[in-house]
Amino acid sequence: MADAYRSDGHAADVLSELEARMVALEIISMTALAMALDTSENGDPRQARGIAQLISETVGQRCQELGLAEDARLSALRYTEQLLGTALASLYPGQH
């Protein structure tokens, strides 16, 4: 992400690069979640909820470690909940 802060880059270029990276991260995270949450016949929705909770707690903790402002931390947590909610709803319909 360091090159997203190029001093010679225009704001639009930086924003475009951040948007592209966000798309990639969303796809990677949803794929990783599907694998970690185990959607096989033996998959356990309770375990999936536990993993989701751990992820949420870790995001909050990391935001605090980085010294992010409260509004940024809350935004990160809301986004985390959106991604996790979408993943759980699609992987375990009616069970989350």
N, C-alpha and C positions, 0 to 999 in steps of 0.2 A: 504494500500500500504506500510505501515511501514515495514512489514515483508519482502518486496522485497529488503530491504537494510540491510539484516542480514550481520553482519560482518563475520560470519562463512560460508556464502554461496559462491559458486563459481560463476564467472561471467556468465557462461553458464546457471546455474540454475536461476539466477536473470533474465537474458534475456528471458528464457523460460517462467517464471512466468509473466513477463511483456507482452509477446506476448499473453499468454492465457487470461490475463485480458483485453487486447486490443480487442480480439475477442468478449469477453463477453460484453464489453462496446459498441462495434459497433452494436451488436444485440439488446441490450437494447435501445440504442439511436434510431435505425431505427424503432423499435416497438413503442417507445414513440412518435417519430415524426409522424408516421402514425396515431396515436390516436389524437395528438394535431393538425395536419393539416387537420383533418376531411375529409376523402375521401368519405363520403356518398353523396347521390344525391344532398344534400343541401350544400355540401362543397364549399368553396369560395377560388379559387386559389390566389386571391389578399391577403386575410387574411393569407394564407399559406406563401406567399412571405414575408409578414410583420413579421411573426413569425421567418422565416429563417433569416431575416435581424437582428432582435433583438438578436437571438442566436449568429450571427457573431459578432455583436458589443459587446456582453457580453464576448465572448471568448477573444477578443482583450483587453477589459478593465481588465479582470481577469489576463491576462498575464502581463499587465502593473503593476497591483497591486502586483503581485508576484515578480516583478523585473526581469522577464526573459529577456535574451539577445534578441536583435532585430531579429536575425536569428531564434531563437526559437519561438518568437511571430509570425513571418511570416509563419513559418512551421505550427504552430497551426492553423492559419487562412486559409492556403491553404487546410489543412486537413478538417477543418470545411466546407469549400466551397465544397470540394469533396463529403463529406457525405450529405450535404444539397442538392447539385445538383442531386445526385443520388436519394435521397428521393423524391424531387420534380418531377424529370423526370419520376420516376416509379409510383408515386401517381397521377400525373396530366400530362399524356403524351400529348405533343403538346401544353401545356398551360403555361409553365413556361417561 
